[in-house]
Amino acid sequence: MSTSVTKRPLTLVLASPRGFCAGVDRAIHIVERALEKYGAPVYVRHEIVHNRFVVESLAQKGAVFVEELNEVPDEAAVVFSAHGVPKTVPAEADRRGLTSLDATCPLVTKVHREAELHHAMGRQIIMIGHAGHPEVIGTIGQVPEGTVLLVGTPEQAETVAPRDPSMLAYITQTTLSVDDAAAVIDVLQRRFPDMVGPKREDICYATTNRQAAVKTIAPHCEALMVIGSPNSSNSSRLVEVAARAGCARSVLVQRAAEVDWSLLDGVDRLGITAGASAPEILVEEVVAAARERFDVTIEEIRVTTETVTFKLPQALSE
């Protein structure tokens, strides 16, 4: 005699856009094409993007991840991560004769150029960002030491003391919470009305779109799951955005094996999104794991369609 277990219904509300952005996609392709052109090993300074699954997948293909150039042998090929690097890094690679490929996201490079321009015009720079994040380190490293003041919160913005408020500019990390950055900028603009800002905001389109999608679905879900790595800034911000938008039960998970399904007790609608460095296969993995446990219905809510693409470096596109 066979017995069947009736699965409890669960609606999965998929946020869109989610997952890979154009900068992440480009960075991964740079490593893959470098392996094809130069053969393994190809060295990568820092994680190419902040996702363990992606890093481990590239390592299996022959990428070797290091933190500093002194770990890279002479005459090797080295890729700089999507987060960008200080100017001293490519200069050292050139001095050593390494074959270097820059996978810095073009939208991060835009912020680098802004910093250089402000410095050339004699302005002191306030960077809004998270201390210690590779993107922040890389951006500050585009200009001489001491040129940039780093501010992370409205409280810090209230106390920052530039040398000349009439010669001041601000830039931001590309993966911040849009709302958090706006709160800091409001304080700075109130205190320093002559401060110059970017012509177009520095927070990238992908960060903005993924946060907008989460804000749209969060009020209609009892729980929300962000798929991404703990060291991914844009993924961590999505958890915070979801909580503020009305879904207090918001969690970050790296992949299906880590999901604590007991958190879904009493949940009828689960929101799912993925940070810009998380591949869609990890979303599919979570959906498949949910189907094993629940009678799943899928809803997808799209706030915009992304069409951005970035070219590979000329050395790899020939």
LUMZA-261993 format. One record per residue (C-alpha): residue in one letter; x, y, z. Coordinates in steps of 0.5 Angstrom, whole numbers. Each point is the difference from the previous one (the first is absolute). Last residue first. Layout:
<r residuo="A" c1="X" c2="Y" c3="Z"/>
...
***
This chain:
<r residuo="E" c1="83" c2="80" c3="-63"/>
<r residuo="S" c1="-5" c2="0" c3="6"/>
<r residuo="L" c1="5" c2="-2" c3="5"/>
<r residuo="A" c1="5" c2="6" c3="-1"/>
<r residuo="Q" c1="-5" c2="5" c3="-2"/>
<r residuo="P" c1="-3" c2="-1" c3="7"/>
<r residuo="L" c1="-7" c2="-3" c3="0"/>
<r residuo="K" c1="-6" c2="5" c3="-2"/>
<r residuo="F" c1="-6" c2="1" c3="5"/>
<r residuo="T" c1="-7" c2="-1" c3="0"/>
<r residuo="V" c1="-6" c2="3" c3="3"/>
<r residuo="T" c1="-7" c2="-2" c3="-3"/>
<r residuo="E" c1="-3" c2="0" c3="7"/>
<r residuo="T" c1="-8" c2="-1" c3="0"/>
<r residuo="T" c1="-4" c2="3" c3="6"/>
<r residuo="V" c1="-4" c2="-1" c3="6"/>
<r residuo="R" c1="-1" c2="-7" c3="-1"/>
<r residuo="I" c1="-5" c2="-4" c3="4"/>
<r residuo="E" c1="1" c2="-8" c3="-1"/>
<r residuo="E" c1="-5" c2="-4" c3="4"/>
<r residuo="I" c1="1" c2="-8" c3="0"/>
<r residuo="T" c1="-5" c2="-5" c3="4"/>
<r residuo="V" c1="3" c2="-5" c3="4"/>
<r residuo="D" c1="-3" c2="-6" c3="3"/>
<r residuo="F" c1="5" c2="-1" c3="6"/>
<r residuo="R" c1="6" c2="-4" c3="2"/>
<r residuo="E" c1="4" c2="-2" c3="-6"/>
<r residuo="R" c1="-3" c2="6" c3="-4"/>
<r residuo="A" c1="4" c2="4" c3="5"/>
<r residuo="A" c1="7" c2="-3" c3="-2"/>
<r residuo="A" c1="-2" c2="1" c3="-7"/>
<r residuo="V" c1="-1" c2="7" c3="1"/>
<r residuo="V" c1="7" c2="1" c3="4"/>
<r residuo="E" c1="4" c2="-4" c3="-5"/>
<r residuo="E" c1="-4" c2="5" c3="-6"/>
<r residuo="V" c1="3" c2="6" c3="4"/>
<r residuo="L" c1="7" c2="-3" c3="1"/>
<r residuo="I" c1="0" c2="-1" c3="-8"/>
<r residuo="E" c1="-2" c2="7" c3="-1"/>
<r residuo="P" c1="7" c2="2" c3="2"/>
<r residuo="A" c1="1" c2="5" c3="6"/>
<r residuo="S" c1="5" c2="6" c3="-1"/>
<r residuo="A" c1="-6" c2="5" c3="-1"/>
<r residuo="G" c1="-3" c2="-3" c3="6"/>
<r residuo="A" c1="-6" c2="-5" c3="0"/>
<r residuo="T" c1="-8" c2="1" c3="1"/>
<r residuo="I" c1="-5" c2="-5" c3="3"/>
<r residuo="G" c1="-6" c2="2" c3="4"/>
<r residuo="L" c1="-4" c2="-5" c3="4"/>
<r residuo="R" c1="-8" c2="0" c3="0"/>
<r residuo="D" c1="-4" c2="-5" c3="4"/>
<r residuo="V" c1="5" c2="1" c3="6"/>
<r residuo="G" c1="-3" c2="-4" c3="7"/>
<r residuo="D" c1="7" c2="-4" c3="1"/>
<r residuo="L" c1="5" c2="3" c3="-5"/>
<r residuo="L" c1="5" c2="1" c3="5"/>
<r residuo="S" c1="0" c2="-8" c3="1"/>
<r residuo="W" c1="3" c2="0" c3="-8"/>
<r residuo="D" c1="7" c2="2" c3="3"/>
<r residuo="V" c1="3" c2="1" c3="-7"/>
<r residuo="E" c1="8" c2="-2" c3="0"/>
<r residuo="A" c1="-1" c2="-5" c3="-5"/>
<r residuo="A" c1="-4" c2="4" c3="-5"/>
<r residuo="R" c1="6" c2="5" c3="-1"/>
<r residuo="Q" c1="4" c2="6" c3="3"/>
<r residuo="V" c1="-6" c2="3" c3="5"/>
<r residuo="L" c1="-2" c2="7" c3="2"/>
<r residuo="V" c1="-6" c2="0" c3="4"/>
<r residuo="S" c1="-6" c2="5" c3="0"/>
<r residuo="R" c1="-6" c2="-1" c3="6"/>
<r residuo="A" c1="-1" c2="7" c3="1"/>
<r residuo="C" c1="-4" c2="1" c3="-7"/>
<r residuo="G" c1="-3" c2="7" c3="0"/>
<r residuo="A" c1="5" c2="4" c3="-4"/>
<r residuo="R" c1="5" c2="1" c3="5"/>
<r residuo="A" c1="1" c2="-7" c3="1"/>
<r residuo="A" c1="1" c2="-1" c3="-8"/>
<r residuo="V" c1="5" c2="6" c3="-1"/>
<r residuo="E" c1="4" c2="-3" c3="6"/>
<r residuo="V" c1="0" c2="-7" c3="-3"/>
<r residuo="L" c1="2" c2="3" c3="-7"/>
<r residuo="R" c1="5" c2="4" c3="3"/>
<r residuo="S" c1="4" c2="-7" c3="2"/>
<r residuo="S" c1="-1" c2="-2" c3="-8"/>
<r residuo="N" c1="3" c2="7" c3="-2"/>
<r residuo="S" c1="6" c2="-1" c3="5"/>
<r residuo="S" c1="2" c2="-7" c3="-2"/>
<r residuo="N" c1="4" c2="-2" c3="6"/>
<r residuo="P" c1="-5" c2="-5" c3="3"/>
<r residuo="S" c1="-1" c2="-3" c3="-7"/>
<r residuo="G" c1="-7" c2="0" c3="-4"/>
<r residuo="I" c1="-7" c2="-2" c3="-1"/>
<r residuo="V" c1="-5" c2="5" c3="4"/>
<r residuo="M" c1="-6" c2="-4" c3="3"/>
<r residuo="L" c1="-6" c2="4" c3="2"/>
<r residuo="A" c1="-5" c2="-2" c3="5"/>
<r residuo="E" c1="-8" c2="2" c3="1"/>
<r residuo="C" c1="0" c2="3" c3="-7"/>
<r residuo="H" c1="-4" c2="5" c3="-3"/>
<r residuo="P" c1="3" c2="6" c3="3"/>
<r residuo="A" c1="7" c2="-3" c3="-2"/>
<r residuo="I" c1="-2" c2="0" c3="-8"/>
<r residuo="T" c1="1" c2="7" c3="-2"/>
<r residuo="K" c1="5" c2="2" c3="5"/>
<r residuo="V" c1="4" c2="-6" c3="-3"/>
<r residuo="A" c1="-1" c2="2" c3="-7"/>
<r residuo="A" c1="3" c2="7" c3="2"/>
<r residuo="Q" c1="6" c2="-3" c3="3"/>
<r residuo="R" c1="2" c2="-4" c3="-6"/>
<r residuo="N" c1="-1" c2="6" c3="-4"/>
<r residuo="T" c1="4" c2="4" c3="4"/>
<r residuo="T" c1="6" c2="-5" c3="0"/>
<r residuo="A" c1="-1" c2="-1" c3="-7"/>
<r residuo="Y" c1="0" c2="7" c3="-2"/>
<r residuo="C" c1="6" c2="2" c3="4"/>
<r residuo="I" c1="1" c2="4" c3="6"/>
<r residuo="D" c1="4" c2="6" c3="-3"/>
<r residuo="E" c1="-5" c2="5" c3="-2"/>
<r residuo="R" c1="0" c2="3" c3="-6"/>
<r residuo="K" c1="3" c2="7" c3="0"/>
<r residuo="P" c1="4" c2="-2" c3="6"/>
<r residuo="G" c1="0" c2="5" c3="6"/>
<r residuo="V" c1="3" c2="7" c3="1"/>
<r residuo="M" c1="0" c2="3" c3="7"/>
<r residuo="D" c1="-2" c2="7" c3="1"/>
<r residuo="P" c1="-6" c2="-1" c3="5"/>
<r residuo="F" c1="5" c2="-3" c3="5"/>
<r residuo="R" c1="-4" c2="-2" c3="6"/>
<r residuo="R" c1="-7" c2="-1" c3="-3"/>
<r residuo="Q" c1="3" c2="-3" c3="-6"/>
<r residuo="L" c1="4" c2="-5" c3="4"/>
<r residuo="V" c1="-6" c2="-2" c3="5"/>
<r residuo="D" c1="-4" c2="-1" c3="-7"/>
<r residuo="I" c1="6" c2="-4" c3="-3"/>
<r residuo="V" c1="0" c2="-5" c3="6"/>
<r residuo="A" c1="-8" c2="-1" c3="0"/>
<r residuo="A" c1="1" c2="-1" c3="-7"/>
<r residuo="A" c1="5" c2="-6" c3="0"/>
<r residuo="D" c1="-4" c2="-3" c3="5"/>
<r residuo="D" c1="-6" c2="0" c3="-4"/>
<r residuo="V" c1="4" c2="-3" c3="-6"/>
<r residuo="S" c1="3" c2="-5" c3="4"/>
<r residuo="L" c1="7" c2="0" c3="-3"/>
<r residuo="T" c1="3" c2="-4" c3="-5"/>
<r residuo="T" c1="3" c2="5" c3="-5"/>
<r residuo="Q" c1="4" c2="3" c3="6"/>
<r residuo="T" c1="-1" c2="8" c3="0"/>
<r residuo="I" c1="3" c2="6" c3="-2"/>
<r residuo="Y" c1="0" c2="7" c3="3"/>
<r residuo="A" c1="4" c2="7" c3="-1"/>
<r residuo="L" c1="3" c2="5" c3="4"/>
<r residuo="M" c1="3" c2="7" c3="-2"/>
<r residuo="S" c1="-4" c2="5" c3="4"/>
<r residuo="P" c1="0" c2="-5" c3="6"/>
<r residuo="D" c1="7" c2="1" c3="1"/>
<r residuo="R" c1="4" c2="-4" c3="4"/>
<r residuo="P" c1="-6" c2="-5" c3="1"/>
<r residuo="A" c1="-2" c2="-2" c3="7"/>
<r residuo="V" c1="-5" c2="-6" c3="0"/>
<r residuo="T" c1="-4" c2="0" c3="6"/>
<r residuo="E" c1="-7" c2="0" c3="-2"/>
<r residuo="A" c1="2" c2="-4" c3="-6"/>
<r residuo="Q" c1="2" c2="-5" c3="5"/>
<r residuo="E" c1="-7" c2="0" c3="3"/>
<r residuo="P" c1="-3" c2="-1" c3="-7"/>
<r residuo="T" c1="4" c2="-6" c3="-1"/>
<r residuo="G" c1="6" c2="-3" c3="-4"/>
<r residuo="V" c1="4" c2="6" c3="-1"/>
<r residuo="L" c1="7" c2="-1" c3="-3"/>
<r residuo="L" c1="5" c2="6" c3="-1"/>
<r residuo="V" c1="4" c2="0" c3="-6"/>
<r residuo="T" c1="6" c2="4" c3="-2"/>
<r residuo="G" c1="4" c2="-3" c3="6"/>
<r residuo="E" c1="4" c2="-5" c3="-4"/>
<r residuo="P" c1="1" c2="3" c3="-8"/>
<r residuo="V" c1="-6" c2="-2" c3="-4"/>
<r residuo="Q" c1="-2" c2="-6" c3="-4"/>
<r residuo="G" c1="1" c2="-4" c3="7"/>
<r residuo="I" c1="-6" c2="2" c3="3"/>
<r residuo="T" c1="-4" c2="-3" c3="-6"/>
<r residuo="G" c1="3" c2="-7" c3="1"/>
<r residuo="I" c1="0" c2="0" c3="8"/>
<r residuo="V" c1="-8" c2="2" c3="-1"/>
<r residuo="E" c1="-1" c2="-6" c3="-5"/>
<r residuo="P" c1="4" c2="-5" c3="4"/>
<r residuo="H" c1="-5" c2="2" c3="6"/>
<r residuo="G" c1="5" c2="2" c3="6"/>
<r residuo="A" c1="-5" c2="6" c3="3"/>
<r residuo="H" c1="-7" c2="0" c3="-3"/>
<r residuo="G" c1="-1" c2="5" c3="-5"/>
<r residuo="I" c1="-2" c2="8" c3="-1"/>
<r residuo="M" c1="7" c2="3" c3="-3"/>
<r residuo="I" c1="1" c2="7" c3="2"/>
<r residuo="I" c1="5" c2="3" c3="-4"/>
<r residuo="Q" c1="4" c2="7" c3="0"/>
<r residuo="R" c1="0" c2="4" c3="-6"/>
<r residuo="G" c1="6" c2="3" c3="-3"/>
<r residuo="M" c1="-2" c2="-1" c3="-7"/>
<r residuo="A" c1="4" c2="-6" c3="-2"/>
<r residuo="H" c1="-2" c2="-3" c3="7"/>
<r residuo="H" c1="-8" c2="0" c3="-3"/>
<r residuo="L" c1="2" c2="-3" c3="-7"/>
<r residuo="E" c1="4" c2="-6" c3="3"/>
<r residuo="A" c1="-6" c2="-1" c3="5"/>
<r residuo="E" c1="-5" c2="0" c3="-6"/>
<r residuo="R" c1="5" c2="-4" c3="-4"/>
<r residuo="H" c1="0" c2="-6" c3="6"/>
<r residuo="V" c1="-8" c2="1" c3="0"/>
<r residuo="K" c1="-1" c2="-1" c3="-7"/>
<r residuo="T" c1="5" c2="-6" c3="1"/>
<r residuo="V" c1="-5" c2="-3" c3="5"/>
<r residuo="L" c1="-5" c2="0" c3="-6"/>
<r residuo="P" c1="5" c2="-3" c3="-5"/>
<r residuo="C" c1="0" c2="-6" c3="5"/>
<r residuo="T" c1="8" c2="-1" c3="1"/>
<r residuo="A" c1="2" c2="-7" c3="-4"/>
<r residuo="D" c1="7" c2="3" c3="-1"/>
<r residuo="L" c1="4" c2="-5" c3="-4"/>
<r residuo="S" c1="8" c2="0" c3="2"/>
<r residuo="T" c1="5" c2="-4" c3="-3"/>
<r residuo="L" c1="6" c2="1" c3="5"/>
<r residuo="G" c1="6" c2="3" c3="-2"/>
<r residuo="R" c1="2" c2="2" c3="7"/>
<r residuo="R" c1="0" c2="7" c3="-1"/>
<r residuo="D" c1="-7" c2="0" c3="-3"/>
<r residuo="A" c1="-3" c2="-4" c3="5"/>
<r residuo="E" c1="2" c2="5" c3="5"/>
<r residuo="A" c1="-3" c2="5" c3="-3"/>
<r residuo="P" c1="-6" c2="-4" c3="-1"/>
<r residuo="V" c1="0" c2="0" c3="8"/>
<r residuo="T" c1="2" c2="7" c3="2"/>
<r residuo="K" c1="-6" c2="3" c3="-4"/>
<r residuo="P" c1="-5" c2="-3" c3="6"/>
<r residuo="V" c1="-4" c2="-6" c3="-3"/>
<r residuo="G" c1="-7" c2="-1" c3="-3"/>
<r residuo="H" c1="-6" c2="-4" c3="3"/>
<r residuo="A" c1="-1" c2="-4" c3="-6"/>
<r residuo="S" c1="7" c2="-3" c3="2"/>
<r residuo="F" c1="7" c2="1" c3="-4"/>
<r residuo="V" c1="2" c2="-6" c3="-4"/>
<r residuo="V" c1="7" c2="-3" c3="0"/>
<r residuo="A" c1="4" c2="-4" c3="-6"/>
<r residuo="A" c1="7" c2="-2" c3="3"/>
<r residuo="E" c1="7" c2="2" c3="-3"/>
<r residuo="D" c1="2" c2="0" c3="8"/>
<r residuo="P" c1="-4" c2="-4" c3="5"/>
<r residuo="V" c1="-6" c2="3" c3="3"/>
<r residuo="E" c1="0" c2="0" c3="8"/>
<r residuo="N" c1="4" c2="7" c3="0"/>
<r residuo="L" c1="-6" c2="3" c3="-4"/>
<r residuo="E" c1="-5" c2="-1" c3="6"/>
<r residuo="E" c1="-6" c2="-3" c3="3"/>
<r residuo="V" c1="0" c2="-6" c3="-5"/>
<r residuo="F" c1="-5" c2="-4" c3="-4"/>
<r residuo="V" c1="3" c2="-6" c3="-4"/>
<r residuo="A" c1="-5" c2="-1" c3="-7"/>
<r residuo="G" c1="1" c2="-7" c3="-3"/>
<r residuo="K" c1="-7" c2="-2" c3="-2"/>
<r residuo="Q" c1="-1" c2="-3" c3="7"/>
<r residuo="A" c1="2" c2="7" c3="3"/>
<r residuo="L" c1="-5" c2="3" c3="-4"/>
<r residuo="S" c1="-6" c2="-4" c3="3"/>
<r residuo="E" c1="3" c2="1" c3="7"/>
<r residuo="V" c1="0" c2="8" c3="-1"/>
<r residuo="V" c1="-7" c2="0" c3="-3"/>
<r residuo="F" c1="-3" c2="-5" c3="5"/>
<r residuo="R" c1="3" c2="5" c3="5"/>
<r residuo="N" c1="-3" c2="6" c3="-2"/>
<r residuo="H" c1="3" c2="7" c3="1"/>
<r residuo="V" c1="3" c2="1" c3="-7"/>
<r residuo="I" c1="7" c2="-1" c3="-3"/>
<r residuo="E" c1="2" c2="-2" c3="7"/>
<r residuo="H" c1="7" c2="4" c3="1"/>
<r residuo="R" c1="5" c2="0" c3="-5"/>
<r residuo="V" c1="-1" c2="-5" c3="-5"/>
<r residuo="Y" c1="5" c2="-4" c3="-2"/>
<r residuo="V" c1="0" c2="-4" c3="-7"/>
<r residuo="P" c1="2" c2="-7" c3="1"/>
<r residuo="A" c1="-2" c2="-3" c3="-5"/>
<r residuo="G" c1="1" c2="2" c3="-8"/>
<r residuo="Y" c1="1" c2="7" c3="-3"/>
<r residuo="K" c1="-5" c2="1" c3="-4"/>
<r residuo="E" c1="-6" c2="-5" c3="2"/>
<r residuo="L" c1="2" c2="1" c3="8"/>
<r residuo="A" c1="0" c2="8" c3="-2"/>
<r residuo="R" c1="-7" c2="-1" c3="-4"/>
<r residuo="E" c1="-3" c2="-3" c3="7"/>
<r residuo="V" c1="3" c2="5" c3="4"/>
<r residuo="I" c1="-3" c2="5" c3="-4"/>
<r residuo="H" c1="-6" c2="-3" c3="-1"/>
<r residuo="I" c1="-1" c2="0" c3="8"/>
<r residuo="A" c1="1" c2="8" c3="0"/>
<r residuo="R" c1="-5" c2="1" c3="-6"/>
<r residuo="D" c1="-5" c2="-3" c3="4"/>
<r residuo="V" c1="1" c2="3" c3="6"/>
<r residuo="G" c1="0" c2="7" c3="-3"/>
<r residuo="A" c1="-6" c2="-2" c3="-4"/>
<r residuo="C" c1="-4" c2="-2" c3="6"/>
<r residuo="F" c1="-1" c2="-7" c3="3"/>
<r residuo="G" c1="-6" c2="-1" c3="4"/>
<r residuo="R" c1="-7" c2="3" c3="1"/>
<r residuo="P" c1="-4" c2="5" c3="-5"/>
<r residuo="S" c1="-5" c2="-3" c3="2"/>
<r residuo="A" c1="-2" c2="-2" c3="7"/>
<r residuo="L" c1="-3" c2="-7" c3="0"/>
<r residuo="V" c1="-6" c2="-1" c3="4"/>
<r residuo="L" c1="-1" c2="-8" c3="2"/>
<r residuo="T" c1="-7" c2="-2" c3="3"/>
<r residuo="L" c1="0" c2="-5" c3="4"/>
<r residuo="P" c1="-5" c2="-6" c3="1"/>
<r residuo="R" c1="1" c2="-5" c3="5"/>
<r residuo="K" c1="1" c2="-7" c3="-3"/>
<r residuo="T" c1="-4" c2="-6" c3="1"/>
<r residuo="V" c1="3" c2="-6" c3="2"/>
<r residuo="S" c1="-2" c2="-6" c3="-4"/>
<r residuo="T" c1="-1" c2="-7" c3="3"/>
<r residuo="S" c1="1" c2="-6" c3="-3"/>
<r residuo="M" c1="-3" c2="-7" c3="2"/>
***
